[in-house]
């Protein structure tokens, strides 16, 4: 069974930065896409940034382009995905979830916008407030 464990959320002032981390372990993944989703109070969950691992393009939601950066490290039996969030705004306040979609996923947009995920982390709260 695949486990995703997130860390790095918290309270930050507008204009500040946070870095979220998510370690995925427990089984061999093969082909997959990995990314971050968020859900604000009263709103639907949305894809923030997703990346395929078979050469496809990385996706960023329009609301975070130029401010957020997704990256990934592979180690033996563990994949760690990061979300560097800069110039944070109050509207970025949400619970952030890392996620994995198994299989051959053409682009990050496929996962973030169309497919969603097979596996989800427990979520980490990000609050942007003065």
C-alpha positions, 0 to 999 in steps of 0.5 A: 500500500502506498503511503503519502506523508506531508509536512511544511504547512503553517501560518504565514503573512501575505508575501511570505513563503512556505515549502511543502514536502510529501514523502511517498513510500510503500510500493514500487510506483512504475509509471505515475504522475504526482502533484498537489491539490488544495481545498479552501473552505466552502470550495471544491478541491482544485489541482494546484500543480502536477507533473508526469514522470514520463516526460510530459509537461508540468501543470500549474493552475493560473492562480499560482503560475510564477509563484509556486514551483513543484519539484521531485526527488527519487530515492530508494523506495521513496519519492519526495515531492515539494511545493515551493510557495512564494509571494503567498496571498490570503486566497492561497489559504487552504488544506493542501494535499499531495497526490499520486495517479498511477499509470501512464499519464501524458501531462500534469494537466491530465492529472490535475484537471481531468483525472485526479488521484489514486492516492492522497496524503492526509492534508496540511493546512496553509493559512496566509494572514496578517 
